[in-house]
């Protein structure tokens, strides 16, 4: 299945796109991975792209919170090489594994630390960084930089995927959950990976991130008018995956 979509003045052939937005730790990444696996689509973690730029900036000793570093960090974002490689799971109900490669280095674990979380806000609100990554994201939406070039669709999650990256996506989802539920999920996730972090600190950082995401001037987090809200506060993981898979299958069937 192929679609013709217009971005600005350029017409592009794209894939069936499932776009998922929502606040931090609402379950976007895990859900999107499983949805992609169930549908046989490619998965793109847009948040991992911003985290990778954050890691790159910190390594270059560029503080993302200082506006004087914006241009230098934007240059990093433009030149950075990013590849997201997802390997489908061979175990029933197990999540596929996504590895993030920055300039050929596997940074999958490094970009999930609290240090990156604390500094990503300055990266996310940098308009030049967003423009640079937007170009890369839309290219991925056209099937570029994927191992499986025969895929019929993609699933991308983030905070402005339904409103900016793919405003005309075939299916838009806004995934949300109570802040305390999200903090507990992130805490358990970090414990499982033997990463440091307390529940109270994580909750505080999540609330701060929510405020920054929703109030920034450039591409703020908000629900697209035609996005379907899925609140995962009281849903099991399987339930939220099944909900989105069903919506996608209905859309695919209708379009066929």
Buried (B, 14 or more C-beta within 10 A) or exposed (E): EEBEBEBEEEEEEBBBBBBBBBBBBBBBBBBBBBBBBBBEBBBBBBBBBBBBBBBBBBEEEBEBEEEEBBEEBBEBBBEBEBBBBBEBBEEEEEBBEBBBBBEEEEBBEBBBBBEBBBBBBBBBBBEBBBBBBBEBBBEBBBBEBBEEEEBBBBBBBBBBBBBBBBBBBBBBBBBBBEBEBBBBBBBEBBEEEEEEBEBEBBBEBBBBBBEBBEEBEBBBBBBBEEBBEBBBEEBEBEEBBBBBBEBBEEBBEEEE
